């Protein structure tokens, strides 16, 4: 709100004049900044039809700071000319002057001076004219006095190019009396109170009109992280395909369920401290299904179910070690074992999307913790063709239709396949996931029927999120360096399905 004194002074000025008043002239006569008068105009406009204000704009030429200096002291070239005595001046001394470099170039162009390079003490500058006319200064003086109209466009543009003259647009208001003009300011009421209604005083009050077009204040609310938005889309795809979500709320897992149950040997490099986080307290897990544990031990150390096993001394101490799970396949193993305990087998389709932990070297695309997306289908007589068909359906719902499969190796799947998709932006095939058929050495010790096959596939959540939201560094997506404004501004995720 503008100062009340300025507002009332402005109203009194308008009341006295015939026609109207210019806001610039009013500001000059009152000795205040023009923006103060503009504020008063805006305040009066908010009160209704007290005044009428028409916005006007005009252009005029003004001297720049350098232009003002030249109007007072002369152009650079004229000052160079006047600095040179009849016997000449060494060029090196001239260049030490603040106006020397620019003035030398302009004076040479005007042929006011010449350079004698044959002099023993180095190049020397001499005058070539007896007298000069400093036209640049004369033109700037005209502009300073408000006579810029006497200069033609070419002359103005020349001075503008040298940054000595600038064209300035001035906006002001032409203020006249409105239909409800009053020399005094009457505060408008913003609220109709019960007291006004009871006394009838509302009839004499002036009320401020309501602005029904005004936007309301946005309520404070939380914002979903981009990872959670993409997770919701993936979850929806699995649910549309008839999958059930596995419980993945246990980040701490035993080595038995994370590795041994998946037919992953105890000497495997993934079980090293450089790849896995081990817990110190509690360091060991207990309470395994005894019969199942013995069958797992046997298939590892002696073989069975058509396999010769790994032929090593399987140790209970290794299987008991607690770790931060390295994949959600540990949850799949638990769910499949639970399925095998049913009296009658029934086909299932499971999925999970949750956090896993690896002792990785951190860089732009790797973190020590990330999210894994996993799909598992268990049914009788499933083949590699069924796996390819489900993968085509799954990735088609993601908007990925060009797929290729490459043979790979996993300890717990055989056959195994890496899944590649053609990236239209990169114009090349890129890996988008891993898949395979779970080995009999993993499934049969659980107690599943021999004719039951389990197909599975997995991919990360972070990589598709980075691609979808154009994030190049994973540390900008997850971790303490995340910009909260990015979380607030990120749009809803819609996969190109």
Rosetta blueprint (number, residue, H / E / L):
1 X L
2 X L
3 X L
4 X H
5 X H
6 X H
7 X H
8 X H
9 X H
10 X H
11 X H
12 X H
13 X H
14 X H
15 X H
16 X H
17 X L
18 X L
19 X L
20 X L
21 X E
22 X E
23 X H
24 X H
25 X H
26 X H
27 X H
28 X H
29 X H
30 X H
31 X L
32 X L
33 X L
34 X H
35 X H
36 X H
37 X H
38 X H
39 X H
40 X H
41 X H
42 X H
43 X H
44 X H
45 X H
46 X H
47 X L
48 X L
49 X L
50 X L
51 X E
52 X E
53 X E
54 X E
55 X E
56 X E
57 X E
58 X E
59 X E
60 X E
61 X E
62 X E
63 X E
64 X L
65 X H
66 X H
67 X H
68 X H
69 X H
70 X H
71 X H
72 X H
73 X H
74 X L
75 X L
76 X H
77 X H
78 X H
79 X H
80 X H
81 X H
82 X H
83 X H
84 X L
85 X L
86 X L
87 X L
88 X L
89 X E
90 X E
91 X H
92 X H
93 X H
94 X H
95 X H
96 X L
97 X L
98 X L
99 X L
100 X H
101 X H
102 X H
103 X H
104 X H
105 X H
106 X H
107 X H
108 X H
109 X H
110 X L
111 X L
112 X L
113 X E
114 X E
115 X E
116 X E
117 X L
118 X L
119 X L
120 X L
121 X L
122 X L
123 X L
124 X E
125 X E
126 X E
127 X E
128 X L
129 X L
130 X L
131 X L
132 X L
133 X L
134 X L
135 X H
136 X H
137 X H
138 X H
139 X H
140 X H
141 X H
142 X H
143 X H
144 X H
145 X L
146 X L
147 X L
148 X H
149 X H
150 X H
151 X L
152 X L
153 X H
154 X H
155 X H
156 X H
157 X H
158 X H
159 X H
160 X H
161 X H
162 X L
163 X L
164 X L
165 X E
166 X E
167 X E
168 X E
169 X E
170 X E
171 X E
172 X E
173 X E
174 X E
175 X E
176 X E
177 X E
178 X L
179 X L
180 X L
181 X L
182 X L
183 X L
184 X L
185 X L
186 X L
187 X L
188 X L
189 X E
190 X L
191 X L
192 X L
193 X L
194 X H
195 X H
196 X H
197 X H
198 X H
199 X H
200 X L
201 X H
202 X H
203 X H
204 X H
205 X L
206 X L
207 X E
208 X L
209 X L
210 X L
211 X L
212 X L
213 X L
214 X L
215 X L
216 X L
217 X L
218 X L
219 X L
220 X L
221 X L
222 X L
223 X L
224 X L
225 X L
226 X H
227 X H
228 X H
229 X H
230 X H
231 X H
232 X H
233 X H
234 X H
235 X H
236 X H
237 X H
238 X H
239 X H
240 X H
241 X L
242 X L
243 X L
244 X E
245 X E
246 X L
247 X L
248 X L
249 X L
250 X L
251 X L
252 X E
253 X E
254 X E
255 X H
256 X H
257 X H
258 X H
259 X L
260 X H
261 X H
262 X H
263 X L
264 X L
265 X L
266 X L
267 X L
268 X L
269 X H
270 X H
271 X H
272 X L
273 X L
274 X L
275 X L
276 X L
277 X L
278 X E
279 X L
280 X L
281 X L
282 X L
283 X L
284 X E
285 X L
286 X L
287 X L
288 X L
289 X L
290 X H
291 X H
292 X H
293 X H
294 X H
295 X H
296 X H
297 X H
298 X H
299 X H
300 X H
301 X H
302 X L
303 X L
304 X E
305 X L
306 X L
307 X E
308 X L
309 X L
310 X L
311 X L
312 X L
313 X L
314 X L
315 X L
316 X H
317 X H
318 X H
319 X H
320 X H
321 X E
322 X E
323 X E
324 X E
325 X L
326 X L
327 X L
328 X L
329 X H
330 X H
331 X H
332 X H
333 X H
334 X H
335 X H
336 X H
337 X H
338 X H
339 X H
340 X H
341 X L
342 X L
343 X L
344 X L
345 X L
346 X L
347 X L
348 X E
349 X E
350 X E
351 X E
352 X E
353 X E
354 X E
355 X E
356 X E
357 X E
358 X L
359 X L
360 X L
361 X L
362 X L
363 X E
364 X L
365 X L
366 X E
367 X L
368 X L
369 X E
370 X E
371 X E
372 X E
373 X E
374 X E
375 X E
376 X E
377 X E
378 X E
379 X E
380 X E
381 X L
382 X L
383 X L
384 X H
385 X H
386 X H
387 X H
388 X H
389 X H
390 X H
391 X H
392 X H
393 X H
394 X H
395 X H
396 X H
397 X H
398 X L
399 X L
400 X L
401 X L
402 X L
403 X E
404 X E
405 X E
406 X E
407 X E
408 X E
409 X E
410 X E
411 X L
412 X L
413 X E
414 X E
415 X E
416 X E
417 X E
418 X E
419 X E
420 X E
421 X E
422 X E
423 X E
424 X L
425 X L
426 X L
427 X L
428 X E
429 X E
430 X E
431 X E
432 X E
433 X E
434 X E
435 X E
436 X E
437 X E
438 X E
439 X L
440 X H
441 X H
442 X H
443 X H
444 X H
445 X H
446 X H
447 X L
448 X L
449 X L
450 X L
451 X L
452 X E
453 X E
454 X E
455 X E
456 X E
457 X E
458 X E
459 X E
460 X E
461 X L
462 X H
463 X H
464 X H
465 X H
466 X H
467 X H
468 X H
469 X H
470 X L
471 X L
472 X L
473 X L
474 X H
475 X H
476 X H
477 X L
478 X L
479 X L
480 X L
481 X L
482 X L
483 X L
484 X H
485 X H
486 X H
487 X H
488 X H
489 X H
490 X L
491 X L
492 X L
493 X L
494 X L
495 X L
496 X L
497 X L
